[in-house]
Amino acid sequence: MKASYRSLDVRGRRVLVREDLNVPLKGGEIADDTRIRAALATLGDLAERGARVIVMSHLGRPRGRQPELSLRPVAARLAELLGCPVAFSEDCVGEPAERAVAALADGQVLLLENVRFHPEDESDDAGFAARLASLGEVFVNDAFAASHRPHASVVGVARHLPAYAGLLMLAELEALHRALDEPRRPLVAIVGGAKVSTKAGVLRHLLPRVDALLVGGAMANTFLLAQGKEVGASLVEPEAVETARSVAAEAGAKLVLPLDGVCARRAAAGEPTRVLAVDAIEPGWMVLDIGPATVGRFKEQLVAAGTVVWNGPVGVAEIPEFGAGTRALGQAVAASGAFSLLGGGDTAAAVRALGLDGFSHVSTGGGATLEYLEGRELPGVAVLREAG
């Protein structure tokens, strides 16, 4: 396990914290503050313990300095949630940042401007990393969701400062470890989403570990196509049919595929729908959600589960007509009493939109969670000190 900053006496020390405050904005307003709330535990604890807290984050994918991607609105919301002032620096390096850091007193918080206003962040430029690191005495990475990126603000600063894990980072790593490395059996994985090609690594890494692998979403159509079934106008990946066939052969009886689907001619709200068996998909019709027989089949696996890992919705859940399957599975997972880990940005967004809760851990990581589930080492985690 990685070392926590809580082993340090941080009073009076400049602590440089990488958070993922990459929140969605609409008209300059924060549309969803989930990621800001996730950062509160670490930032609030550091401030209470007298650290001089300097926060770094990215926002969006700016090309140079774009005012609409400024972190200033995030600073205002962070101050509201922390219940204390949050200073803001107009840049993340140079004289503005240095002046803002010098003005900090013990227990105060400063948010630096978007690190991606500097392209050197994404290229992990050594000079840029050194300039960021010069602002702090200790580095804390609390941005699990950005830790699959070898960027200056994620890994580069750790070459200059002692690097520790934040509370959110530790919670993410502990949940993943508990689910994958020391699971309570049976371990059931639900994998959805659109493409087999983007999830093949996840499927292959999970297979030796799980007792059952439930596949839904559009990616299930490619598995059905690999079995020789007609899938109508459903979204498929013809180029991934061989991959699906290979995974199915490797999985054997562990693989649980849909029996039926909620179908329509278009993936749009208000469309007439039909429930069709996977052996009877008609031309021109698309499978857009798992059907009731599939829900029943999947629930049978979930009732007895000791651990559930879920990555990817099992239908086009953002459209009401095609969200019932994801909702039903979410309710079944929450009611199962299993340790449940939900990972991936689409999964987290779907359960929030459907008003579902009761899960053990909903990961803040999108691509980072996916890469961890593939068994890949995350560079932003690898650079952190090991505990004891």
KEFI-484607 format. One line per field, with one value per residue (C-alpha): residue in one letter; chain; x negated, y, z negated. Coordinates in steps of 0.05 Angstrom, whole numbers, padded with zeros to 5 digits. Each point is the difference from the previous one (the first is absolute). Layout:
BEGIN
resn <- [a	...]
chain <- [A	...]
east <- [X	...]
north <- [Y	...]
up <- [Z	...]
//
This chain:
BEGIN
resn <- [m	k	a	s	y	r	s	l	d	v	r	g	r	r	v	l	v	r	e	d	l	n	v	p	l	k	g	g	e	i	a	d	d	t	r	i	r	a	a	l	a	t	l	g	d	l	a	e	r	g	a	r	v	i	v	m	s	h	l	g	r	p	r	g	r	q	p	e	l	s	l	r	p	v	a	a	r	l	a	e	l	l	g	c	p	v	a	f	s	e	d	c	v	g	e	p	a	e	r	a	v	a	a	l	a	d	g	q	v	l	l	l	e	n	v	r	f	h	p	e	d	e	s	d	d	a	g	f	a	a	r	l	a	s	l	g	e	v	f	v	n	d	a	f	a	a	s	h	r	p	h	a	s	v	v	g	v	a	r	h	l	p	a	y	a	g	l	l	m	l	a	e	l	e	a	l	h	r	a	l	d	e	p	r	r	p	l	v	a	i	v	g	g	a	k	v	s	t	k	a	g	v	l	r	h	l	l	p	r	v	d	a	l	l	v	g	g	a	m	a	n	t	f	l	l	a	q	g	k	e	v	g	a	s	l	v	e	p	e	a	v	e	t	a	r	s	v	a	a	e	a	g	a	k	l	v	l	p	l	d	g	v	c	a	r	r	a	a	a	g	e	p	t	r	v	l	a	v	d	a	i	e	p	g	w	m	v	l	d	i	g	p	a	t	v	g	r	f	k	e	q	l	v	a	a	g	t	v	v	w	n	g	p	v	g	v	a	e	i	p	e	f	g	a	g	t	r	a	l	g	q	a	v	a	a	s	g	a	f	s	l	l	g	g	g	d	t	a	a	a	v	r	a	l	g	l	d	g	f	s	h	v	s	t	g	g	g	a	t	l	e	y	l	e	g	r	e	l	p	g	v	a	v	l	r	e	a	g]
chain <- [A	A	A	A	A	A	A	A	A	A	A	A	A	A	A	A	A	A	A	A	A	A	A	A	A	A	A	A	A	A	A	A	A	A	A	A	A	A	A	A	A	A	A	A	A	A	A	A	A	A	A	A	A	A	A	A	A	A	A	A	A	A	A	A	A	A	A	A	A	A	A	A	A	A	A	A	A	A	A	A	A	A	A	A	A	A	A	A	A	A	A	A	A	A	A	A	A	A	A	A	A	A	A	A	A	A	A	A	A	A	A	A	A	A	A	A	A	A	A	A	A	A	A	A	A	A	A	A	A	A	A	A	A	A	A	A	A	A	A	A	A	A	A	A	A	A	A	A	A	A	A	A	A	A	A	A	A	A	A	A	A	A	A	A	A	A	A	A	A	A	A	A	A	A	A	A	A	A	A	A	A	A	A	A	A	A	A	A	A	A	A	A	A	A	A	A	A	A	A	A	A	A	A	A	A	A	A	A	A	A	A	A	A	A	A	A	A	A	A	A	A	A	A	A	A	A	A	A	A	A	A	A	A	A	A	A	A	A	A	A	A	A	A	A	A	A	A	A	A	A	A	A	A	A	A	A	A	A	A	A	A	A	A	A	A	A	A	A	A	A	A	A	A	A	A	A	A	A	A	A	A	A	A	A	A	A	A	A	A	A	A	A	A	A	A	A	A	A	A	A	A	A	A	A	A	A	A	A	A	A	A	A	A	A	A	A	A	A	A	A	A	A	A	A	A	A	A	A	A	A	A	A	A	A	A	A	A	A	A	A	A	A	A	A	A	A	A	A	A	A	A	A	A	A	A	A	A	A	A	A	A	A	A	A	A	A	A	A	A	A	A	A	A	A	A	A	A	A	A	A	A	A	A	A	A	A	A	A]
east <- [00000	-00022	-00023	00050	-00018	00033	-00065	-00031	00003	00024	00010	-00032	-00023	00017	00038	00010	00062	00021	00076	00046	00047	00018	00074	00051	00018	00062	00002	-00058	00037	-00020	00050	-00024	-00045	-00011	-00075	-00006	00037	-00046	-00061	00028	-00025	-00073	00002	00041	-00045	-00064	00029	00023	-00069	-00032	-00030	-00007	00041	-00016	00048	-00014	00050	00017	00067	00019	-00047	-00021	-00044	-00040	00035	00076	00039	00061	-00043	-00025	00003	00024	00073	-00028	-00037	00065	00038	-00058	00002	00075	-00008	-00061	00032	-00063	-00031	-00038	-00051	-00010	-00062	00006	-00055	-00027	-00073	-00041	00008	00076	-00004	-00062	00032	00064	-00039	-00041	00063	00028	00005	00005	00067	00015	00017	-00022	00024	-00047	00026	00011	-00066	00019	-00004	-00073	-00011	-00062	00044	00024	-00070	-00028	-00051	-00056	-00007	00075	00002	-00056	00036	00063	-00039	-00036	00067	00003	-00040	00042	00041	00067	00034	00075	00019	00010	00042	-00060	-00053	-00001	-00030	-00076	00007	-00045	00052	00012	-00068	-00051	00004	-00013	-00070	-00013	00043	00016	00065	00058	00071	00061	00062	00040	-00058	-00006	00075	-00002	-00060	00029	00067	-00034	-00046	00058	00042	-00054	-00054	00037	00072	00055	00026	00035	-00030	00047	-00021	00049	-00032	00040	-00013	-00004	-00063	-00034	-00065	-00005	00019	-00038	-00057	00049	00036	-00064	-00028	00065	00012	-00049	00025	00076	00051	00049	-00007	00064	-00005	00050	00003	-00014	-00063	00046	00024	-00070	-00001	00067	-00024	-00061	00050	00031	00063	00034	-00002	00040	-00022	-00034	-00066	-00055	-00075	-00011	-00075	00006	00039	-00062	-00019	00069	-00003	-00068	00023	00063	-00042	-00046	00058	00040	00057	-00020	00027	00073	00030	00068	00061	00041	-00003	00043	-00001	00018	-00014	-00038	-00037	00045	00050	00073	-00016	00047	-00034	00006	-00031	-00032	-00038	-00073	00018	00055	-00028	00034	-00032	00001	00006	-00055	-00013	-00006	00009	00002	00070	00039	-00023	-00072	00012	00027	-00060	-00050	00037	-00008	-00076	00004	00043	-00055	-00059	-00052	-00033	00024	-00044	00040	-00029	00046	00076	00038	00043	00006	00017	00003	00064	00058	00027	-00067	-00021	00043	-00052	-00055	00049	00022	-00071	-00020	00057	-00019	-00073	00018	00048	-00048	-00041	-00063	-00060	00013	-00050	00026	-00053	-00004	00028	00060	00020	-00004	00038	00054	00013	00002	00049	00044	-00001	-00033	-00041	-00018	-00066	-00063	-00045	00014	-00067	-00016	-00046	00020	-00059	-00042	00049	00004	-00076	-00004	00053	-00044	-00057	-00042	-00044	00022	-00060	00031	00006	-00067	-00038	00030	-00038	00017	00029	-00045]
north <- [00000	00071	00046	00052	00073	-00009	-00030	00069	00062	00050	00061	00060	-00041	00016	-00062	-00004	-00042	-00027	-00007	-00017	00059	-00010	00014	00011	00073	00028	00074	00012	-00035	-00067	-00052	-00056	00011	-00074	00004	00063	-00036	-00060	00045	00030	-00055	00011	00075	00011	-00045	00034	00069	-00022	-00027	00067	-00015	00055	-00036	00013	-00036	-00017	-00027	00000	00017	-00022	-00004	00073	00022	00053	00047	-00003	00043	-00045	-00057	00040	-00033	00064	-00025	-00063	00041	00035	-00066	-00032	00058	-00011	-00074	00007	00056	00043	00049	-00030	00046	-00004	00010	00024	-00049	-00065	00020	00063	00066	-00003	-00070	00016	00063	-00037	-00055	00049	00033	-00065	-00009	-00066	-00034	00041	-00028	00024	-00026	00010	00014	-00057	-00037	-00018	00073	-00021	-00055	-00019	-00034	-00055	-00010	-00007	00054	-00004	00075	00010	-00056	00033	00067	-00032	-00039	00064	00024	-00056	-00040	-00063	-00029	-00035	-00035	-00005	-00002	-00074	00017	00035	-00050	-00039	00063	00009	00075	00050	00016	-00074	-00034	00055	00035	-00066	00002	00062	-00009	-00057	-00028	-00027	-00023	00041	-00028	-00007	-00035	-00049	-00013	-00016	-00046	-00036	-00012	-00027	-00044	-00027	-00015	-00031	-00027	-00023	-00007	-00032	-00056	-00007	00058	00023	00051	00040	00029	00045	00057	00004	-00034	-00066	00030	00050	-00051	-00062	00014	00007	-00064	-00041	00028	-00014	-00070	-00039	00038	-00002	-00054	00030	00052	00035	00037	00052	00064	00005	-00042	-00060	00006	-00016	-00062	-00021	00012	-00044	-00055	00007	00036	00054	00066	00044	00072	-00004	00033	-00052	-00003	-00049	00008	-00023	-00064	-00044	00034	-00013	-00073	-00008	00032	-00044	-00063	00021	00016	-00063	-00007	00064	00042	00021	00034	00033	-00043	00058	00074	00063	00020	00060	00026	00060	00017	00059	00019	-00014	-00056	-00060	-00059	-00076	-00055	-00052	-00063	00000	-00056	00043	00069	00027	00040	00075	-00009	00018	-00031	00060	-00031	-00068	-00029	-00028	-00072	00024	00041	-00062	-00041	00052	00008	-00074	00010	00063	-00028	-00045	00045	00017	00053	00037	00040	00041	00038	00029	00008	-00057	00044	00070	00021	00075	-00012	-00019	-00055	-00036	00012	-00053	-00055	00042	00024	-00071	-00026	00059	-00014	-00074	00015	00048	-00050	-00060	00017	-00012	00046	00040	00040	00042	00027	00042	00069	-00026	-00047	00053	00050	-00052	-00019	00074	00017	-00059	00020	-00065	-00007	-00051	-00022	-00012	00043	00040	00016	00071	-00028	-00009	-00020	-00012	-00051	-00034	-00006	-00027	-00052	-00019	-00013	00058	00040	00072	00047	00050	-00057	-00031	00063	00003	-00025	-00068	-00004	-00022]
up <- [00000	00013	-00056	-00025	-00011	-00068	-00026	00006	-00043	00052	-00044	00033	00060	00072	00025	00075	00014	00068	00002	00058	00001	00073	-00009	00056	00013	00032	00015	-00047	-00057	-00032	00024	-00047	-00061	-00016	00011	-00043	-00056	00008	-00014	-00064	-00047	00017	00008	-00062	-00042	00024	-00015	-00069	-00016	00018	00068	00052	00054	00073	00048	00072	00051	00073	00032	00069	00059	00012	00057	-00035	-00048	00009	-00050	00004	-00029	-00059	-00068	-00033	-00006	-00032	-00052	-00018	-00007	-00039	-00049	-00011	-00012	-00045	-00039	00004	00051	00059	00032	00075	00042	00072	00020	-00026	00006	00002	-00038	-00011	-00030	-00041	-00028	-00018	-00034	-00040	-00026	-00029	-00075	-00037	00014	00063	00068	00069	00067	00059	00070	00050	00009	00071	00021	00006	00052	-00039	-00051	00047	00028	-00071	00016	-00051	-00008	-00009	-00052	-00038	00000	-00027	-00052	-00024	-00028	-00052	-00050	00003	00058	-00011	00058	-00014	00074	00013	00061	00032	-00022	00065	00032	-00003	-00006	-00036	-00053	-00013	00005	00016	-00067	-00036	00028	-00042	-00063	-00048	00028	-00041	00012	-00018	-00034	00064	00034	-00058	00001	00074	-00006	-00061	00035	00063	-00042	-00041	00062	00044	-00045	-00063	00022	-00040	00045	00047	00039	00055	00052	00042	00062	00047	00047	00075	00025	-00011	00027	-00057	-00054	00025	-00049	-00058	00019	00005	-00065	-00037	00027	-00044	-00061	00007	-00011	00050	00055	00020	00066	00022	00040	00074	-00010	-00013	00072	00025	-00044	00028	00071	-00016	-00017	00069	-00023	00040	-00036	00048	00002	-00068	-00012	00010	00013	00057	-00008	-00073	00013	-00004	-00066	-00027	00022	-00033	-00065	00000	00010	-00057	-00045	00010	-00049	-00036	00057	-00007	00061	00011	00016	00026	00013	00001	00073	00042	00070	-00027	-00065	-00016	-00053	00018	00048	00000	-00033	00003	-00042	00045	-00016	00023	00049	00031	00013	00062	00056	-00013	-00076	-00049	-00068	-00047	-00070	-00032	-00004	-00059	00010	-00001	-00062	-00034	00023	-00024	-00067	-00013	00002	-00044	-00056	-00026	00017	-00053	00044	00062	00047	00051	00059	00053	00005	00032	00045	00027	-00071	00014	00040	-00046	00046	-00003	-00073	-00034	00004	-00031	-00054	-00017	-00004	-00044	-00047	-00002	-00014	-00056	-00031	00006	-00061	00041	-00001	00063	00040	00057	00046	00063	00014	00040	-00055	-00054	00043	00015	-00073	-00020	00056	-00020	-00073	-00023	-00063	-00052	00032	-00040	00044	00063	00032	00022	00053	00072	00042	-00062	-00027	00068	00004	-00071	00017	00059	-00048	00024	-00047	-00008	00004	-00050	-00051	00014	-00020	-00070	-00060	-00029	-00069	-00058]
//
